[in-house]
């Protein structure tokens, strides 16, 4: 493999974020950021989602523990997309 091909394959790809409108679409293991009260970000992995998609449990990054978020509180979930 040439250096140019290696550099291209290991270079970070540009990403953007997308709001997840339907929390039922989230799956355990998805890496997301929850914007609590539209301002405080909490990043981590989805641990579980209720059947009605109104509550998610997040395993917070950096050993932050497990936390529950409620759709009714106005929390917003975003995911990175290429």
C-alpha positions in Angstrom: 0.0 0.0 0.0 1.4 3.4 -0.9 1.8 6.2 1.7 -0.9 8.3 0.0 -3.4 5.5 0.3 -2.4 4.8 3.9 -2.7 8.5 4.8 -6.1 8.7 3.2 -7.4 5.6 5.0 -6.2 6.7 8.5 -7.1 10.4 8.2 -10.1 11.4 10.3 -13.2 11.7 8.2 -15.3 14.9 8.6 -18.5 14.3 10.5 -21.6 16.3 11.4 -24.3 15.7 14.0 -27.9 14.7 13.5 -30.8 14.9 16.0 -32.5 11.6 16.6 -36.2 12.4 16.3 -37.4 8.8 17.1 -35.7 7.5 20.2 -37.1 4.0 19.3 -34.5 3.9 16.5 -31.7 3.8 19.1 -30.1 0.5 19.8 -28.0 -0.6 22.8 -24.3 0.2 22.0 -25.1 3.3 19.9 -22.7 6.1 20.8 -24.7 9.4 21.2 -24.6 12.7 22.9 -27.6 13.8 25.0 -28.1 17.6 25.3 -29.7 18.0 28.7 -31.8 21.2 28.9 -30.5 22.0 25.4 -27.0 22.9 26.7 -25.3 20.3 28.9 -23.8 17.5 26.8 -23.5 14.0 28.1 -21.8 11.5 25.7 -21.9 7.7 26.0 -23.4 4.5 24.8 -27.1 3.6 24.8 -27.7 0.9 27.5 -31.4 0.6 27.1 -34.5 2.3 25.7 -38.1 1.9 26.9 -40.6 0.3 24.5 -42.3 3.6 24.0 -39.0 5.4 23.4 -39.6 8.0 26.1 -36.7 7.0 28.3 -33.1 6.1 27.6 -30.3 4.8 29.8 -26.9 6.0 28.9 -23.5 4.5 30.0 -21.6 7.7 30.2 -18.1 8.1 28.7 -15.0 8.4 30.9 -16.5 6.2 33.7 -19.3 8.6 34.4 -21.7 5.8 35.4 -25.2 5.1 34.1 -27.9 7.8 33.7 -31.5 8.0 32.7 -32.8 10.7 30.4 -36.5 11.5 29.7 -37.8 12.8 26.4 -40.5 14.8 28.3 -37.7 16.9 29.9 -36.8 18.2 26.4 -33.5 16.4 26.3 -32.2 16.1 22.7 -30.1 13.1 21.5 -27.6 13.6 18.7 -25.5 11.1 16.7 -22.4 11.7 14.5 -22.9 11.0 10.9 -20.2 10.9 8.2 
